[in-house]
Amino acid sequence: MSRFGPARLLTLALLVAAALLVGSCSNTHHLNIESDTCWLMVIDGQTEAVTRDCGNANFKIIGGFHCIRVTNLGPTGTVRIRVDGGPWSAYVSVNEVAESCKR
């Protein structure tokens, strides 16, 4: 008799199927910021999801979100963003906000 009985093989197959299903439904997103100035990023208006930086940046966002907003802090320059390799937002000037929202 096999070391793995039919019940163990079925359990193993179900675990593998569940792992594949969870992996294919992952909620990981990639954010690109293109900037020649400093900026402030906020995800869904949450104060714990705030990043302040300067220049170009790339982020991996794990989990869902509704809107990402990046404010150009200037004093000169432009900022634009894109999510998951999609279209770039328009360039925004000082004190303006680039935004990407999921529908």
N, C-alpha and C positions, 0 to 999 in steps of 0.2 A: 504494500500500500504506500502511496506517495506520502512524503513528509507533510505536504499541505493537503488537507482534505477538501472536499468540495465547498464546505462552508467557509473555510479560511480563504480559499481562492476567490470566492464571491465577495467576501469582506475586503480583501486586498483590491479587487477590481473596483469596488465601490469607492474606496478611499482614493485610488488613482483618478477615477472619473471626477470625484469632488474636487481634488486638487487642480485638475485641468480646468474645470468650470470656474473655480475661484480665480485662477490665473488669467483666464481669458476675459473676466469681467472686472479686472483691476481698474481702479480709478486714478491712474497716474497721468498727469498732464505736464507739458513742457512749455515754459514761458521764456520768451526772448525779449530782452529790452535793448534797444539800440539808442545810445545817447552820447552826446558830446558835452554833457553838463551833469549836475547832480539832480537827484530825483528821490521821491518818496513813494513807495508802493504799499497799497492796502488791499487785502483780499476780503471781500464781502463786508467792508466797514469794521472789521474786527481789530481791536487795539492790540491783541496779541499776535496778529499776522501782519505786522508793519515792518518794512525794511527801508532803510535810508542808505543810499550809496551814490557813487558817481561813475559815469562811463557805462560801457556795455556790460550786460550781465545775462546769465542763463540760470533758470531755476527749474527744479522738478517739484511739482506740487502733487502730493499724495492725498487723495480724497477729493470730494466734490467741491465745487465753488459755483457761485452765480456770477459775480463780477470781480474783475481785477482792475484797479485804478492806479495809474502812475502819474504823479504830479511833477511837472518840471519845476525845480527849485531855483534854476538860473544861477547867476544873473543874466547869462546869455545862453544860446544853444537851443537844441531841440531834443525831443524824446519821442519814440514810437515803440509799440509793443505788438507781439503776436503770440497766439497760443496754439500749441500742437502743430506748428508748421503752416498754419493758415495764413490768411492775408494780413499784412501789416496794417496797423491803424494809421491814421494820418499823423504827420509830424505835429507836435504841439510845442508852442513857445512857452516862455517864462510864465509861471503861475497858471498854466492851462493843464488840463487832465486828459491823458490818453486812457481809453477804457476798452475793455473787451468783456462782453457779457455772453453767457450761454442762454439760448432761448428755450 
